Structure formats: C-alpha cells, structure tokens
C-alpha cells in the first residue's frame, strides 16, 4: 500500500482482527517519510452480497442505503449521524454472524433485523422505520409492530 503523504511503499507493523466488525486493523509505517498510519481492511459487501427486493429483482448490497434508511428513522434524536452509523454496524454484525451466510439476502430479512435493533435502541425510531417499510396507519398497527 502507498503512503498517503509521500506515495512510497508502507510496511505493516501491527495487525489485529476485529471479529465483531469483520475487519482487520493494521498499523503501517512508510518506508520513505516514516509516517505511521492506521488502515482497516474489510469485505466488500457490495461484491459479496445481493439483496432480493420485494418485486423479485436483485441488486448489490449497499451499506449506504442501509445507513440512510436508519438515519431517517433516528434523525429526531441527538447526534443522528453517529447514532445511525453505530446502529448500521450493529445491524450488519447481527446479519453477518449467521453461518453459513447466504449470498442472497431478502430485503424483508434486512428490514426485520433493522426493526429489531431499532426497537431495542429506541421504540419511536423503530416505529418511524416501520412506517417507511410498511403501511402503519392506525394506533393498533403501531402496537402490533412493537410487540413483534
């Protein structure tokens, strides 16, 4: 890997797996300017996973799309960007721990996992998310969705 400062080669001086986030943390030292930088190596989920949409079509998994849907549900809370980022990591952690992992994931399964994580975090955010995913209209619909 090239140094971001001078463009020379770097060497890995320390490496640690991050099991919870399916990443590898690496400390690198530049052989030219001797700068030290940290990198994270992670799977390219867009290449590894496909999402089966409600209409039966498929698309590559997009972490940003998941982040935005969670952000819309938590944007009424303090610090919604950091909250959505943390909740997205939690959803991915729970979704990727099932072994063997299917290369095709139904969008309904992702939505169910997001709703569960949001319900544990903040009931109002869960209801907001479900209102985008389903047709919640009556108070009884909201109560039923929270009991699931």
Secondary structure, 3 states (H helix, E strand, C coil): CECCCCCCEEEEEEEEEEHHHCEEEEEEEECCCCCEEEEEEECCHHHHCEEECCCCCEEECCHHHHHHHHHHHHCCCCCHHHHHHHHHHHHHHHHHCCCCCCCEEEHHHHHHHHHHHHHHHCHHHHHHHHHHHCCCCCHHHHHHHHHC
